[in-house]
């Protein structure tokens, strides 16, 4: 059984990942969040899972000091075998890049890019001592497309993808192995279900793909594009004709 940290697991996408890992019966999951109430809500929605397989930890995984603190607490629990980093806000819009303030630039890049560096820097030494360990970040398809009025999303996502590529080149086959799951399309979560189309990737879809990568090393998702350490998850064309996907609560 693998010990897996899901940083940011109380969010919409993170919840699907946690649910899939717990359902596998092959993972002990630790979830971090900055907000204790969000962790309590996650526990309630999961049906108060067995404490032998599920634990929560309040802390800021995307902050340099907070990430180091989380690393220390994980070490006291016996360490981890894999990290799934679901960090940063889901989307952000403001306006043209040249109209952004210095504060907006720094705030968004800190939350959507620097956070990933802070966490991998803090946890890589622990993972290096675990044969077969994995660090998997979750990114978005904006890395490959300039998004007018949401340019910082594209810049941060592209930076995250390059962070993954550089670490993969520097660390080679690891441990830890460095990978990024790039979700190339909008995701239907409990927050966005009311506006989601039938063809949207769902939080449960992401959860199953992450479960397979973390526990079994590969995914059977029907539309995957491998780009070195980047695993690009595209929408499943068949799902667009399945109305049940858009009707889930």
N, C-alpha and C positions, 0 to 999 in steps of 0.2 A: 504494500500500500504506500502510495506516494504522499508526502506532505507538500501541499501546494498553497502558496500565498496568492490571493487575488486582491491586489491593491486597487481600491476603488470599486470593490465588489458590491456595494450597496446601491450603485446607480442602475439605470435601466439595462444596459448591455451587461454590466457586471453581474446582475442578478441572474440572467440567463446562463452565464458561465458557471456561477456557483451551483445553480440548480442541476446542471448537467453533470458536474463533477461529483456532487453528492449522490445523484441517482446511479452513478456507475458502481458505487460500492468499493471503488479502488483508490479513493483519495480521502485524505484528511485535509480539510480546507480551513485556512485562516483568512479572514476578511478584514481589511483595514478601511477605515473611513475617518474623516475629520470630525464627523458628527455622530454622537452616540445615539441620537434619536433615529437616524437613518439605519444604523445597525440594528436597533430594536425592531424597526419596521421590517427589515429584511428577515430577521429571525421569525417574526410572526407570519410573514407571507410564505416562508418555507415550511411552516408547520412545526416550529420549535424543534429543529433537528437534534439528534443525539450529540451530546457534548463530546463524545469520543471522536466524532468525525467532523465537528464544526466548532470553530471558535472565532471570536471577534476581538478586534484591537483598535481602540481609538488612537489616531495619530495621523500626522500629515506626511504621507509617503512621498509627496512631491516637493518637499522642502529639504534642503541639505541636512539641517539639524534633525528634523523629524524623521527622515529616512534612516539616519544613523541610529536614532533611538529605537526605531522599529527593528533594525537589524540586531541590536543588542537584545531586545526582548525575544526575538525569534531564536537567537542562539541559546537563550536560557530555557527554551522549550524543546531544544534538541535539533534545531535547524530545519531547513526545508530542502526539497528536491527540485522544486520548480516555482517560478514566479510568473504570474499573468498580470501585466500592468495595464489597467484601464484608467488612465489618468487624463485630466483636462476636461474642459467643457465640451459638450457635444457639438455645439455650433456657435458662431459669433458673427454678427454683422454690425457694421458701423457706417462705412462709406468708402470713398476712394482712399487709397493708401496715403497719398500726399496730404490728406486732410486729417490724418490721425494725430493725436497728441503724443508726446513722449511717454506720458503715463500709460495711455492705451497700449502703445507698442510694447512697453516693458511688462505690463500686467498680463497681456494675452500670451506673449511668448514665454513668460515664466510659467504660466499655468499649463500651456499646451506643449512646450518643448523642453524647457529647463527641468521641469518636473521629471521627465523620463531619464534625463542624465543623472539627476540627484539620486533616483532610486536604484538604477543599475550600478552606479558607482558604489553605493552603500552595500548592496547585496552580492555583487560579483565575487568578493573574497570568500564569503560563506559558501556560495554555490561552487566555487573552484575546488572545494574539498569533497564534493559529492559527485562521484562518477555518474555520467549520464544526465547531469542536471541541465535544466533548460531555463532560459530567460525569454519570455514571449511577451512582446508589447502589442497593444491593439492600436491600429492606426486607421486612417480614412483615405478614401480615394481622391480627396482634394490634393493629395501629394502629387498627383499626376496632371492636375488641371488648374489653371488660374481661375479664381472665383471672384469676379467683380463684386465690390462692396463687402466681400468677406476674404480679402486678400491675405490677412494674417492667418486664417485657417489653412490656406494653401501653403504659405511659407512655413508655418509650424509643422504641418504634416510632411512636407518635403524634407525639412530638417530632421524630423524623427526617422524618416526612411534612411537618410544618409547616416545618421547616428548608428542605426542598425547595421548598415553596410560596413562602416568603418570598424565597429566593434567586432563584427564577424570576420573581417580581414585580419584584425589584430589578434584575436583569440583563436582563430582557426576552428578546429573541431571541438575546442573546449577541453574540459568543462569550465564554464557552462557553454552550451550551444546558444547562440544568439539568433533569435528569429523575430519577425514581426508579421502579424496577421493584419493585412490591409483589407478593410471591409469596403468594397468598391460599390457603394450605393447607400441609400438611406436605410435606416434600421427601424423596424416596428418594435417599440418597447411599451411598457405600461404607460409611459408618459405620452407617446406619440401614436398609440394604437388607433385613436379616434380619427386621425387624418391619414393613416397608412393605406397605401394601395395594396391590392392582392399580390403584386409581384415583389413587394419589399422583402428584403432579408429580415428575419425576425430575431429577437433576442435568443430564442431557443435554437434557431439555426446556428447562430454564432457559438452558443454554448456547446452544441454537439461537435462543431469543428474544433473548438479549443480542447474539449475533452479528448478527442481523438489524437490531436497533435501532442498534448501533454502526456497522456497515458500510453498511447500506442505508436506514436511517432509519425503518423500519416493520417490524412483525411480522405473520406470517400465522397465529400461534397462534389456534385456533378460539374461545377464550373469553377475551376481553380487555375490560376496562372502563376507558375513558380518563376520568380525573378531573383535568383540567388537566395539570400536569406529572407526575402520578402515572399510571403504566401498571400497572393491576392485572391480574395473571395468575391466572386461576382454573383449577381442575381441568378437564380435558377430559372431559366426560361419557362419551364413547366409550371412553376408556381404562379405565374400570372393568370392562369386559367383556373386556379383553385380558390374560390371565394371564401372557403372556410378559414384561410389564413388571415383574412382581414376581419373576421367575425369573432376571433378569440377575445375573451375578456382581458 
